[in-house]
Amino acid sequence: MKYQFIISGVIGQEYDWWSGQRGTTTKMVRDFLDKHPDEEVDIAVSSPGGAVDQGLEIYDAIAQHGKVNAHIIGMTASAATFLCMGAKHIDMVDGSLMLIHNCSNMVFEWDSVNKEQLDQIIAKYQKMRKDLDTVDKVIASLYAKKTGKKLEECMEKMTTAMWLTPQDCLDFGLIDSIRKDDELTKNVINNRQTYINLSKEYGLPSFAAAAASPASPATEEGPTSSLIQKTVEAVRSMFHNKSAQTTDKQMIKIFKNVMDLLKVDGFNPANDDSVSVTQDQMKTIDDRLGEQAAKIADLQKSFDDQKAQLEKANADLTKAQDDLKKANETIENLKKAPGEESPGMPATNNANNEDNFLDECKKQYELIKDL
């Protein structure tokens, strides 16, 4: 089957540097739909999920278009599932899997606190819990609207957080039909174990369960402070368990690269089959990440200051050019104007005065031309 657009990778990111895959943003989907305003379109969805806010926006864009057929393939989870609920018709390729679950947010504390500070941390997370509950209800309402189930039933299914087969999804009402595609089903099954390994076994940010709470996405102009913080937290989460181990060669390579970039001493895997991180190394990693985040913030401030200075210099240059233009016009007018002779003074004095004036103008020009 030919798809006119594919929603893949992390929702809310144009490029996911963890997996090296292209992601999908709201803008990308809206731009596509805007080019086909009155057409029935087929969109494939094969994504681990991502940002809740952009998932909701994509849902709205699909629902507003009104003529979208969504085709779920592979292991599709989180925000990538509820955005499909706005489609006119949803099918799922046999052999694929879907995961709906409660949204989550990154939690990381590495500090020594007194009781007052602990109360503040508790209050912060209590508010976070209330916000997550609200977001869960909003997401559950989209499933409920599609399935005809009660909100509580959908929230219970999200809390269970189990992978659902196409038949499970059809029985619950999340999809309208199951589609047979033998070749695609074979590819989906072959790639399934790699997906599960990445999302569950190695301590990476869980693709299958990583629907972040609403947050400001990165802009097209560059990374925001929110993106920097997410990146720092994502790397930290790789090492949040002091006994974290992995046996995947690709993941070992990532561990080595991260350790080299952060210049962590004492990291020397015994072989190519396993790797572990000590608590001291975890602390070093956290400190280095904090240093890098601070450096990025300093560089951003320096960039902003230099940008302001450049804008001021451009303004000064424009003013100097205007002044020079006026001076040249004055000179030309003086050359054209008839000279007046003062009584009792030789006529040659006018020429001398004009020469003196021209000399003075040239001096002023030399002073400002470099601006």
Beta strands, then each sheet from edge to edge (+ up, - down):
strand 1: 5-11
strand 2: 15-16
strand 3: 21-22
strand 4: 41-50
strand 5: 68-72
strand 6: 75-77
strand 7: 89-93
strand 8: 97-99
strand 9: 163-164
strand 10: 177-179
strand 11: 245-246
strand 12: 275-276
sheet 1: 1+ 4+ 5+ 7+ 10+
sheet 2: 2+ 3-
sheet 3: 6+ 8+ 9-
sheet 4: 11+ 12-
end
